[in-house]
Amino acid sequence: MQIVHGTEVHGVEVDAETRCSHYDSECDVIAIRLPCCDEYYPCFRCHDAVADHARETWAENRRDAEAVLCGVCGTELTIAEYLECDSKCPECDAEFNPGCANHYELYFDG
C-alpha cells in the first residue's frame, strides 16, 4: 500500500504516482477505486493479487462516482470525466496511458 496525495492505493510495488509492478510506464499514473471494496488500485492485477474477494465493476448508471485518482496531482475524477478525458488529466494535463482503454470492461459496465 502507498499513500498518494493523501489517498491509500493498494497493490503490488505501488509508487508515489500509482505505478505498480504490472504497469509502470511514465503514463501509468491513475488508480481506480473499485466498488466491491471502495479501495483504490493501480490495476486489476493488483486487486486480484492483494484483495481477498472477487473484483466487481462499476454499473453503467454510476458514471457520476468519483473513482479515478490522478497519481500526478491527486485529483479524483468521476468515471464519466475519466472516460471523456482523452487520456489526459483535466486538472494538471498529465498524460494517462491510452492503452488503459483496452481494459475498461474490467472496471466499468457498458
C-alpha positions as CSV (number, residue, x, y, z in Angstrom):
1,M,0.0,0.0,0.0
2,Q,1.2,3.5,-0.8
3,I,-0.2,6.9,0.2
4,V,-0.7,9.0,-3.0
5,H,-1.7,12.6,-2.3
6,G,-3.3,11.5,0.9
7,T,-5.2,8.6,-0.6
8,E,-4.4,4.9,0.1
9,V,-3.6,3.0,-3.1
10,H,-3.3,-0.8,-2.7
11,G,-1.4,-3.1,-4.9
12,V,2.0,-4.6,-5.7
13,E,5.0,-2.3,-5.5
14,V,2.9,0.9,-5.9
15,D,4.9,4.1,-6.3
16,A,4.1,7.7,-5.3
17,E,2.3,8.3,-8.6
18,T,0.3,5.0,-8.7
19,R,2.5,2.9,-10.9
20,C,2.8,-0.7,-10.0
21,S,4.7,-3.8,-10.8
22,H,2.3,-4.7,-13.6
23,Y,2.1,-1.2,-15.3
24,D,5.0,1.1,-14.7
25,S,5.4,3.3,-17.8
26,E,5.7,7.1,-17.5
27,C,2.0,7.5,-18.2
28,D,0.7,4.8,-15.9
29,V,-0.4,7.3,-13.3
30,I,-4.0,6.5,-12.4
31,A,-5.6,4.3,-9.8
32,I,-9.2,3.1,-9.9
33,R,-11.4,2.8,-6.9
34,L,-13.4,-0.4,-7.2
35,P,-17.0,-0.7,-6.0
36,C,-16.5,-4.1,-4.4
37,C,-14.2,-2.8,-1.6
38,D,-14.2,1.0,-2.0
39,E,-10.4,0.9,-2.3
40,Y,-8.0,2.3,-5.0
41,Y,-5.8,0.0,-7.0
42,P,-3.4,0.9,-9.9
43,C,-4.8,-2.0,-12.0
44,F,-7.0,-5.1,-12.0
45,R,-4.0,-7.4,-11.5
46,C,-3.1,-5.5,-8.3
47,H,-6.6,-6.0,-7.0
48,D,-6.6,-9.7,-7.8
49,A,-3.2,-10.1,-6.2
50,V,-3.9,-8.4,-2.8
51,A,-7.7,-8.4,-2.3
52,D,-9.5,-11.2,-0.5
53,H,-12.6,-11.0,-2.7
54,A,-13.7,-11.1,-6.3
55,R,-13.4,-7.9,-8.3
56,E,-16.6,-6.1,-9.3
57,T,-17.2,-3.5,-12.0
58,W,-18.9,-0.1,-11.8
59,A,-22.5,-0.2,-13.0
60,E,-23.2,2.0,-16.1
61,N,-25.6,4.2,-14.1
62,R,-22.8,5.1,-11.6
63,R,-20.7,7.3,-14.1
64,D,-21.0,10.1,-11.5
65,A,-18.9,8.2,-8.9
66,E,-15.5,9.7,-8.1
67,A,-13.5,6.6,-8.9
68,V,-10.3,7.5,-10.7
69,L,-7.3,9.1,-9.0
70,C,-4.6,11.1,-10.9
71,G,-1.3,10.0,-9.4
72,V,0.4,13.1,-10.5
73,C,-1.9,15.8,-8.9
74,G,-4.2,13.8,-6.7
75,T,-7.4,14.9,-8.5
76,E,-10.3,12.4,-8.2
77,L,-12.3,12.2,-11.4
78,T,-15.7,10.8,-11.9
79,I,-16.0,7.8,-14.1
80,A,-17.6,10.0,-16.8
81,E,-14.8,12.6,-16.6
82,Y,-12.2,9.9,-16.9
83,L,-13.9,8.2,-19.9
84,E,-14.2,11.5,-21.7
85,C,-10.7,13.0,-20.8
86,D,-8.8,11.7,-23.9
87,S,-6.1,10.1,-21.7
88,K,-5.1,13.4,-20.0
89,C,-5.8,14.7,-16.6
90,P,-8.3,17.7,-16.9
91,E,-6.7,19.3,-13.8
92,C,-2.9,19.0,-14.4
93,D,-2.6,17.8,-18.0
94,A,-0.7,14.7,-17.0
95,E,-0.8,12.1,-19.8
96,F,-2.6,8.9,-18.9
97,N,-1.9,5.6,-20.7
98,P,-4.3,5.4,-23.6
99,G,-3.8,1.6,-23.5
100,C,-6.0,1.5,-20.4
101,A,-9.0,1.8,-22.7
102,N,-8.3,-1.9,-23.6
103,H,-9.3,-2.8,-20.1
104,Y,-12.3,-0.6,-19.4
105,E,-14.6,-3.6,-19.4
106,L,-12.7,-4.9,-16.3
107,Y,-13.7,-1.8,-14.4
108,F,-16.8,-0.3,-16.0
109,D,-20.0,-1.8,-17.2
110,G,-21.5,-0.7,-20.5
